[in-house]
């Protein structure tokens, strides 16, 4: 006979009488922040095309938030993990598979979905724009890429006996079929024993649910990882110039970088090839690829 609990039940007996319906259970969803970098046509054939960071949004075709723009996503099915659900949604919305995917955060604020108790396990995907084929799911009216701008508005820091509280407000602007915007407040509370960060949507114009917060979180994650990983290379085609790679870093970080310092920074991340560009009006530039060696 196996071990018994305080009620005298073995594990088998406990499981036989266990009723999951005795406890309230949330619905679990995945929301996908899918980034790509696209090129704007240059004004002159002698100029390099400008690059833009874009995020995929879906116009909702049903309630709640009918007609508003939302991140692609959906509810996790009983026979799949949250990551499998994210991969499925990614394939259904973009037509691509086997791309960079990482879990961002679990958003579980009370009331974040007016339908019921919904916890969102969010993911970030990075896609080379050459591979895209947009689609729309059953609850979506259409899908579109929006240019992303995420810039600081104001910052305040208060010291206290146990540490400090720093409040930063950012303006999120998304430009595409419509102009969408939100102000997101990021509050960092630092104590001698712990540090915590909370996000709050201050204003919101056009985005469904709490998706402004999720997008802000994803942009900060992407920017942070540029400093110590090769994450930006997942936004690049197989072959690219160092200038093109620098443009991607700059558009994600939203700042200009010094050429020499940038090339030192990425020297170990890329490998030069024997290939060159063939753009009319430009001197041929050497092409590089991602360094796959450890």
Secondary structure, DSSP 8 states (H G I E B T S, - for coil): -----TTS--HHHHHHH--GGGS---EEEEEEEEEEEEEE--SSTTS--EEEEEEEEEEE-SSSSTT-EE-EEEE--TTS-HHHHHHHHHHHHHS--S-EEEEEEEE--TTSSSSS-EEEEEEEEEEEGGG------TTEEEEEEEEEEEEEEEEEEEEETTEEEEEEEEEEEEESSSEEEEEEEEEEEEESS-EEEEEEEEEEESB-TTHHHHHHHHHHHHHHHHTTS-GGGGGS-SSB-HHHHHHHHHHHHTS---HHHHHHHHTTTEEEEEEE---TTS---EEEEE----
